[in-house]
C-alpha cells in the first residue's frame, strides 16, 4: 500500500489505494517536525513547532512516545486543510506509536488518549491516515528529523518585549484601526489570531506570507471582502521585497523596521507614511527560541528600530484592480483555517516567488525606481496648468 523510494520524496503513484500524499513526522527534544508530499504538488510542505511550556513543565516532553504521538496530532492540525478529504500515508520511526495510532493501546494510557484524539481529529476533517513504521535514518532523509530540531527554528521570528509592544498598541489606537493579521510570526510570538509562519504550524493561516493573493484585502468568512490592516516585523533580508510587495498591493498597516535611512527600501516606506516614526532600542527585542546566534556580538540589540504606520492605498492613482471592500467585521480578526495548496496553484506560487526575487535584485530595483521617478515627473508636468 504505497512505497518509499531509496532517495528523494515518497512515491505514491503505484499505490493500490488511491493516496493523496505522504506525511512524515518526528518528535525531537525541543519540538516537532513534519514533511508532507501531496500528489500533483511539486513543492514539499514543511511543518514545525516548539513544545508548549506547560508540557515541558509537566515532564511529558521527556517521554519519547508522547513526543512522537503528539507530533502526529500537531502535524495533522498544521496540514489539515491540505489533507482534507484525502487518504494520507503516514510514516514514523516509533513503532509503539504507529501501532497505537492504528489499533489503540492497552498498555499505555498516554498513547490511547493520543490515538482517540487523532481519530477524532481526522474524522472531523475527513482524513484517512494510514500509519506505518520506517527507520530513523529514513525519517532523517525525508526531512522531518531536522525540522524537529534546529531546522525547525524560526530564525526570523524576532518579537517585542511588553514596553515596545505597548508603543505599537498606542499607535494602533491612535489610528483607530485594528490589526487584522501578523504576516511574519510563529505560534509562540504571533501578535494577531491570524498569522503567517516560517514553517507550517498549528494555528497559522499559511506558511509563507508571499504566497497570499493580496496583502491589502482578503475574503472574510462572512462572505465579504475586507481591507487588511497588517502587522509586519520581517527578517532583515526580506525588507526590500516586503516593501515592494506592500506598495504593489496598496497595503496598509504597522511595520517594525531598523532605522536605516540609506537602505534602498527606505524611500518606498516613507512615500506611504501616515504619522511620525517612533523609535525604540534593540534591547527591547525578543529573540526566537534556540536562535541566540542571530544576535552574535549584539548586532541586533545595538540597532535602533522604528514603528511605522503606512498606507499605500492612499494614492492619487488608485490601483485599477482593487476590489470594493466592506467595513471590517469581527471575523476579520479571528483565526481561519488555511487554504489548501492545489496542484494548479503550485506553478503560480513558484512564479510569484521568482518574480519577487527578481524585483528585489539591486539592478532591477534601480531600473524600476528610475522608471517610476520618470513616470511621476511626467504626471507632475501633465498636471500643471500652462
Secondary structure, DSSP 8 states (H G I E B T S, - for coil): --B--SSSS-B-TT-SS---EEEEEEE-SSEEEEEEEETT--S-EEEEEE--HHHHHHTGGG-HHHHHHHHHHHHHHHHHHHHTTSEEEEEES-HHHHHHHHH--SS-HHHHHHHHHHHHHHHHHT-EEEEEE--HHHHHHTTHHHHTTGGGS-TT--EE-HHHHHHHHHHHHHHT----EEEEE-TTT-SSSSEEESSB-TT-SBS-GGGSS-SSEEE-TTSSEEE-EEEE---GGGHHHHHHHHHHHT-EEEEEEE--TTSTTHHHHHTTB-S--EEEEGGGEE--TT-GGGGGGGTTTTSEEEEEEEETT--SS--TT----B---GGGGS--------HHHHHHHHHHHHHHHHHTSHHHHHHHHHHHHHHHHHHHHHTS--
